Amino acid sequence: MAASTLRPTKLELRILKVLWDSGPSSVRDVQVVLNSEKTTGYTTVLKMLQIMTEKGLVERDESVRPQLYRSKASQ
């Protein structure tokens, strides 16, 4: 399923906004930003990014540690 045909959930949109504003980010980077708005656990953000990768909303750069995630679609 292409990213353009998906409707992201509210949390997915919050994560995408972080990636659009900050550029490629680690799970911890995303979690810190989300935590400033509403308490969000690290494992929640990790699982959401894994799901979003499967959906094609984000892509993961596994060549670096920590792995970086970036949005596949522009805002």
Buried (B, 14 or more C-beta within 10 A) or exposed (E): EEBEEBEBEEBBEBBBBBBEEEEBBBBEBBBBBBEEEEEBEBEBBBEBBBBBBEBBBBBBEEEEEEBBBBBBBEE
